[in-house]
Every structure is written in C-alpha cells, then in structure tokens.
Amino acid sequence: MIGQIYADALGGAPAEIEYVDGTRVVLETARWFEPVAGDEALLSRCTSPALDVGSGPGRLTVALTRRGVQALGIDITPRAVALTRRAGGFALLRDVFDEVPGGGRWATALLADGNIGIGGNPETLLRRVRQLVRPGGNVVVEVAAPETKSRVDRVRLRHGPLAGDWFGWATVSVSDIQRVARAGGFPVVDCWTAHGRWMACLS
C-alpha cells in the first residue's frame, strides 16, 4: 500500500505523512518536480558518476545529467522511475539495500530531500552507501537545521481513508551529522547552508 499511495502522490493525488501520535503533515510532492532554491548547492558538490538515492521523479538526477554529470537515479516505485526517464534522466527500480549497478565505483552518492532518513537507521544507510561509492568518494546529504532534534519516527503515508504500512524514517540534525557520519564510515564532514537548507559532504 505504501508504494501505491506514493505512486498516486507522484501523479498529483494529495497525500499526508501520518505519525503514530496521530499528527499528519501534508506531503509536499510539488517540490519533487521543479527546481528548489538551494539545489545548486547540492549539485555543485556532485561529481561523475553520481548515484541519486531515492530519486523520486528525477528532479536532481535530470539536473545532474544536464550539467554533464553521469547520473543514475534509483527509486522503489515504477512511476518515479518512469517520470525520471520521461524527463530525460536515467533511473532504475531499485532499493538501495538491494543490488545496485556500479557498486564500489560511484564517485558521489546523493541523499537529498531528507533521504538520509531512508530505513530509519542513518548509520546503517551510510554503511551501505559506503559500499557503493569508490575509495575517496563522497556522499552529499541534506540534513535538518541545528535546532531540530535527531530522531527516528514510525510513519505511514495516507491518502484520504487509505493508509499504508508503518515504516521507520529518521531525521538527522546538522548538529549530529558528524557523529552519524563517523559511525557510517565517513570520518570527514563538511557542512554548509543555502537558502534555508542544511547540507553536508561526507568523505
């Protein structure tokens, strides 16, 4: 059900993120499609070849391709992959924890739009990404503002009366990214901010 609601949201259907305490937040799908202020600050740190993890409809995968960066998006939803390809990017239907082409050879892995939260365990995710990037490779991540508390939530997607399965999603504050990065195998962390967004390059 999570995949169907996500796919419907990509098609324009309204969707919400529901927390276990009953709080609901509108899923801002519009930002997945059009350039967002601050994207350039992420893209400028990506070198070829780049892997866009959780690429959605391909906003950043396509932008990298247009910059001349060899880029591949991976996403768990067929509609996201199809939208990326339609927009001119390369994408595959993959879970980052499954087999990914080019393992150990990517120069950059990109975890934008909060995708460091995938799986609900940032350290485990980074250890997996460490296997995908080549020696000396980087991970460019978007993190939460310093006043935000790092946490793991149980959430699900909801569209009207339809609700998906519960899953873990992590939030990592820029204040904690150095600790998380070290645990994930990346001892060097460079942080910066642009247009109200916080980012880090892990190497």
Secondary structure, DSSP 8 states (H G I E B T S, - for coil): -HHHHHHHHHTT---EEEETTS-EEE--GGGGTS--TTHHHHHTT--SSEEEET-TT-HHHHHHHHTT--EEEEES-HHHHHHHHHTT--EEE--TTS--TTTTTEEEEEE-TTGGGBTT-HHHHHHHHHHHEEEEEEEEEEEB-TTS--EEEEEEEEETTEE---EEEEE-BTTTHHHHHHHTT---EEEEEETTEEEEEE-
